[in-house]
Amino acid sequence: MEHVHYESVIGLEVHLQLKTRSKAYSADPAIYGERANTQISPVSLGHPGTLPRMNQQVIEYAILLGLACRSKIRRWNEFARKNYFYADLPKGYQITQDKTPICTGGHIRIETEDGVKEIGITRIHMEEDAGKSLHDLDPFYSLIDLNRAGVPLLEIVSEPDFRNGEEAYAYLTSIRRLARYLDISDGNMEEGSLRCDVNVSIRPKGQEAFGTKVEVKNLNSFRNVQKAIDFEVKRQAEVLGAGQSVAQETRNFDAVKNATIPLRSKEEAHDYRYFPEPDLQPVLVEEKQIEEVRSRMPRLPWERVSAYTKDLSLSAYDAGVLTEDKQMSDFFEKVLAEFNKPKTVANLLNTQVRSFLNQKGIGLDAYLPSPKALSQLLRLIEDGKVSHSAAMQRILPLMEEGDERSPAEIATAEDLLQESDDQSLLTWVEEALAAYPDKVEEYRKGKKGVLGLFMGEVMRRSQGKADPKRTNQLIREKLEQ
């Protein structure tokens, strides 16, 4: 059978590392990038006689994410031990939630070329991370860094609602953006703050029963997630098309070969021998706590997109770019509060400002011009006191390099204020027309395109200080006399 005869059924398991100062069940610091094995203690290593203690910030972050996903928040939360042996899991088990995940149900919105789609959430639960095995630092041994052991995670398990790699890519982008809006995780996949496992199966179109599920691991970028899904769907279709059965297994994705390779047979839940965590009391989430967390929730990305397009009449593209991250969206709203021209502000931020940030490799937190200063610059342009080109090419670069003068002070000092006095403008206009008498005749015979030549000549003679709007009027008046 051909690949097109099958339908793919895909689910994602996303591990989101939280931005807490300490670990999930101990006071050990949770700082990324520190020297190996310096962020540990007998508690996070699970030494005999030590007891875990719940980090309350993890609970609040879980509630925050659940509310954003429209999930149901569980009141009575128990913890479990997930038992398995691995070199970087010092306790020999992971503290997690099994039968009582803190969040159930809900959805995450994604946008693809086919439009908006809601991906269902099965559960969100709290757990701790394992350490990290390093296989490329020593030619003979694998090295273990336990700094990450015990760092808090939220595992987000989706419904099998994906049908292709593009939707999975959009989903991961939405989760990262949401996590950053909520300020619960930086979502950096390259630092391991966001990790993803993919479950892929296919079935003949029209069949309701799911096919055999294959899990794919070792996915270190959003693009690799998409590539792994696309490859695995094609591979499984070829297996079934050859009259064979798809094996239930865990596979790795090889980014160099752009292919998945077998790793091990797939574990089932009973292989982990879950049982209640005896050293942690159940956590009761009070309704008062849920409402307190809800009161601190910022406007979510899709809410801002809706407001920007409907209330501010911005295009879907402009709204989407502005809301890619919360910092830019907040910055936009601060400039808008001082200069209420949404399209003008959006153009400035989405072009000049974003270009500068990308060129310097910095974020808005390191951008020197304040929202108030940018609004003052836009006001100078709006009032015709400086030209747009002078503002963007001469004044803004000085502001971005740390010039603390106001835009008006810079314009005055740099002799960039536009001349709107008719007498001065008329002198430049008459000089420009006198320099091109043949073009004057062409204009009067109907060749209106030469108007730009005269505008450019006036700007050259005025060193860019002539008010373009008034200059255009005066040129037309002179030519039509």
N, C-alpha and C positions, 0 to 999 in steps of 0.2 A: 504493500500500500504506500501511497505517496505521503509525504510529510503533511500536506494540506488536509489530509483526511482525519487528522488528529486535533484534539483540543488540549492545550496545556493547562494544568492546574498547579498553581505555585503559591507557596506561603513563605513568609520571611520571619526569622527570629532575630531580633535586633537587641544587642547589648549596649546600653547607654551608660557610660561611666559618668558619675555625678561629681559636681564641683564642690565637694565638701572639704573642709580643712582637715578633717580626720577620717579614719577608716570607718567601715560600716559597724563593726562590733568592738572596736578598741579605740584608744586615744592616740594611736600612732598617726603621724602626719601622712597626708595623701598628696604628696607633691610630685609632679611629673618631672623627670629629668635629673633627679638627684643621683649621687654616687650609689652604685649597686649595693643593696643589702644594708642601707643606712636608715630606712624608714620602717623598721621592724622592732618587735619586742616579743617577749614570751607569750603575750596574749595573742597577737596576730599569727604567731607560729604554732599556736595550739599546744603549748607545753602543759604537762600534767599539773593540775592544781590551779590553772588559770580559768577565768570565767569571762565570757563575752558580755558586752553591754550594748544595748541598741542605741544607735545614733539617731536622735530625734529629727535632725535635718533631713535624713534620708526619707523618713515618713512624710514630711511636709513636701518634699520634692515629688514623691510618688503621688500624693494627693493632687498637687498642682498639675502634673502631667495628665492624670486621670480626668480632672475637671476639663482641661483643654481638649481632651479627646471625647468628651461627653460620656465617659465611662461611669459605671456604678462603683462607688467607693465602699469597700467592705469595712464594717465596724469592728468585727472580731478577727484579728490577724494572728495566726500561729506560724511558727517557723519549723523547718525540717532540716534534716541532714541528708545531703545527697552524697552517697558514698562511692568514691572511685579512686583508684590510685593513679597519680601522675607525679612526675619528679618535682614540678613547681607548685604542688598543692601540699604544703607541709603538714596539715592536719590529717590528710587522707580523706577528708570530706569537705563539702562546701555547705555553708549555712545559706539556706534559700527558703522559698515558700513553695509548698507542693499543692495541697488541697485548698488552701485559703489565700489565693492571690489578692493583693490589696485593691486591684482594679479589674473589673470584668466588663466586657462589651464596649461599645463606643466605636469610633471610626476616625480615620485620618483622611483628609481631602488631598487628592493629587490632581495635577493638571497635565494632560498630555495633548498630543495633536488631535486626539479624538474628543477632547473636552474634559470636563470635571468629572471625577469619579470618587466615590467614597470606598475606602478599604476598611473592612471590618476588623476590629480588635477582639481577639479571643480573651487575652488576659495581659496584665502588666503586673509583674511581681518583683519584690526586692530580693537581692542576694549579694554575695561578695565575689570579688574577682579572684582568680588564681595568680600565681607569680608568672614569670616569663622565662622561657628557655631560649638561650642564645646558641645557635649552632654554627655561626660563622666567625667566631672570634678566636677559636683555638682549633688547630688542625686535628687534634686527637680526642677532645672532650667537648661535651655540651656544657655550657655554663648556666647557672641559675641565678636570677635576680628576683628576690622575693619582695622588693619594694611594693609591687602591685598587689601582692596577696592581701586580701581583706578590703581593698578599695571598693566602695559601694557601686552597685550596678542596678539598673532597672532593665529587666528583660521584657521586651515588647513582642508578643506573639500575635501575628496577624491571622486572620481567616484566610483560607486558600482562594483569595479573590483576584490574584494576579493572573494575567493571561499571556504576558510577554515580558521581556527584559526591560523595555522602555518604561512600563508601569512600575517595575521594581526600582528603577533609577529615580523616577519621579517621587516615589514613596520615601526613599532614603533622603532625598533632598528636602522633602517636607518635614521629616522627623528632625533633621539637623536644624532646619530653620526654626521649627517650633521649640526645640531645646534651647536654642540661643535666645529666642524671644523670652522664654520663661526664665532664662539665666540659671538653668540647672546643669548644663553641660556645654562644653565648647564644641562637641561633636566632631572633633578632628580625627578622621579615620586614620591618618598617617601616624598619629600618636596613640592609637588604640582606644580613643575615647568613644568611638562608635564602631562596633564590629557587627558583622552580619553573617548568618548562616541561611542557606536557601534550601527549601524543600521543593523538589520538582517531580511532577508525574504527568503523564499524558493519558488520554483515553480517546477512543473513537468518538467523533462528533455525534451527539445525540445520546450517548451513554451517560447515565447518571452516576454509576459507581465510579469511584476514583481508581486510578491505576496504581501501580507499585511506586512508592515514594523513594526518591534518592536525595540524600542530604549532601550539599556541597559546602565545603569549608575553605579556609585560607583565602578569603576574599578581602583584599586590602584597599579597594577603591570602589566608588560607585560604578565606574565604567566597567570594572572587572566583574561586578555583580551582574550587570546587563549581559556582558559577553558570556559568562558562565551559564546563565540561563538559556541564552540563545543556542549555545553549543549543546547543552544537555538535552534540550527539547529535540533538536535534530538527531542526536545520538540515539535517544530512546525510540524515536520514530523509525530509525534504521534497524534497530534491534527487533522491534515488533514486526516491521515489514519483512524481515528475514525469517519470520516464523519462530523467533526465540522469545524468551521471557526476560523482562527487565529484573535484575537482581536488586533486592533491597540492601543498600549499602551506603557508606559514607565515602565521598570522593573529595579529592583536593583539586583546586583549580591551578593549573600551570599557566601563568601569564605569558611566559615566553612562547610556549607551544600553542597558547590560546585554546586549551583543551582541559577537560577534567580527567583525572586518573584515579583508580581505586585506592582507598586508604584502609578501610576495614569494613566488616559487616556491621550493619546498623544496630546500635543498642536500643533496647526497649526500656520503658520506665522501670520495670522490675529489676533490670540489671543494676540500677543504681541503689537498690535497697533503701528507699526513702523510709525514714521513721521520724517521729517528732523530736525536735531539738530539746533535750532535757535541761539545758542550761540557760534558756531564754524564756522568760514568761511571755504569754500572748500579749499583744498590744491592742488596746481598745481605742479606736478612733472616735472621738466625740463629735457630734454634729457641730458643736461650737467651733471646734478646730477646723473642720471642713469649711465653714463659712468664713472663718478668719483668713484661711488660705485663699479662698475665692475672692475676698476683698482686695487682695494684693495682686491679682492676676492682671497683666497688661492686656491691651487690645491685641487680639491675635492677628497674624498676617492676613488671613482671608477677610477678616473684618475690616482691616485697613484698606485692602484692595477695593472692597465694595464701597467704602466711604469715599475713597479718592476718585473712583470712576463716577459714582452717582452724585455725590455732593460737590466735588471739585471739578467735575467734567474732564478729568484727565483720561488719556487713552489707557487701554488695558496694558499696553507695553510700558508706559511711564509708571503706572501704578505698580506693576510687577517688579520693575527694576528698583523703585524706591523702597519697596517692602522686602527686598531680598534679605536684608538684615535690619534688626530693630534700631541699631545705631543710626543708620541712614534715614530711616523713617522718622525717628525722633528729631533728628537734625532738620529734616525737611519741615516738620511741623513748627519748630522753633523759628526758622527763617520766615515761614508763612505767617506766623503771628505778628511779625514786624513789617512784612511786605506782602500784602494779600493779593498776589497774582500767581495762582497755582502753576500755570503752564510755564511762566517765566522762571519761577524758582525750580521747577522740575528740570527744565532745560539746563540750568546752571549746574545743578547737582549731578545730573545724569551724564553730562558731557565734561565740562572743564574740571569740576571737583573730582569726579570718579577717575578721570584720566590722570590727574596729578597723584591721587592715592595709589593707583596701579603702577605708575612710573616710579614712585618712591618706595613702593612696597610697604606702605603703612596703613593704619586704620584711622577712622575719624577721631579716635581719642588722641592721635598725634597731629591732627590737622590744626594749624595755628589760627586761621581766621575764625572768629566766632560767628554764630548765626546773626547776631546784631550787626556785625561789621559787613557781612555779605548783604544783608538787607539794605544797609546804607549805600553800598556800591550799586545795587539794583535801582535804588531810588535816584541816584545821580544819573543813570542811564534814562530812566523813566522821565525825569524832569528835563532831559535834553542838555544837561550840564557837561556830560562827557559822552563821547561816542562809544558804541558797543565794542568796537575793535580796540580803542584805547583802554577801556575798562578791563577787557579780557587779556590783552597782550602786554599792557604796561602796569596797570594798577594791581590787578589780582596777583600776578607773580610776585610782586614786592610784598604783598600781604602774606602770601603763602611761605615766603622766606623769613617771616618774623617781623616785618616792619610794623611797629605799633601805632603809627599815625593813622588817623581816620582816613577813609577813602577820599574825602573832600580835601583833607590836608595834603595827601599825596598828589592829587590832581592839580592842586594849586602850585605845589613846589615843583612838579615836573612839567608845568605849563601845558596841561592837558585839558583845561576847561574850554568847552566849546564856545565859539563866538556866535552870538545870535543877533548882534547889533546890525541892522540893515545896511548902515553906511559901510561898515567893514566888509560885509558880505558882498555888497554891490561892487566894491572895488575889485575883489577877487573874481567875481562873475564876469565883469567887463573885460578884465585882463585875459580870462580863459577864452572868451568869445573872440577877442581880438587876435589871439594866437592861432585860431583855426577858422578864418573867414570862409574857406571852401566848405567846411563842415556845417557852418551856419546856413549856407545856401542849401546844402543837402537836406538839412532838417526842415527848412521852409518849403522844400519841394516834396515833403512827405516821408523822408527817411528818419523816423523818430528814434531809431536805435542809437543814433550818435549822441543822445542825451547823456548816456553813461560816460562818454569821453569827456564832456564838459564837467560832469560831477567829479570825475577823477582828477581833472586838472585843478579844480577849485580846492579839492582836498590836499593836493600836492602843494599848492601855493600857500594854503593856510596851515600846513603841517598837521592836518587832521583835525583842526580846531573848529572848522565851519560846521554849523548845525545842519545836518543832511536834509532834514525836512524843509526848513526855511530856504536852504540853498536851492533845492529842487524847484521850489515855487518861484524863486527869483529868476532862475535860468529860463524857465518856461515863459515867464512874463516878458523877459528881454527878447527871447526868440520870436515871440508872437507879436512884437510891436511892429 
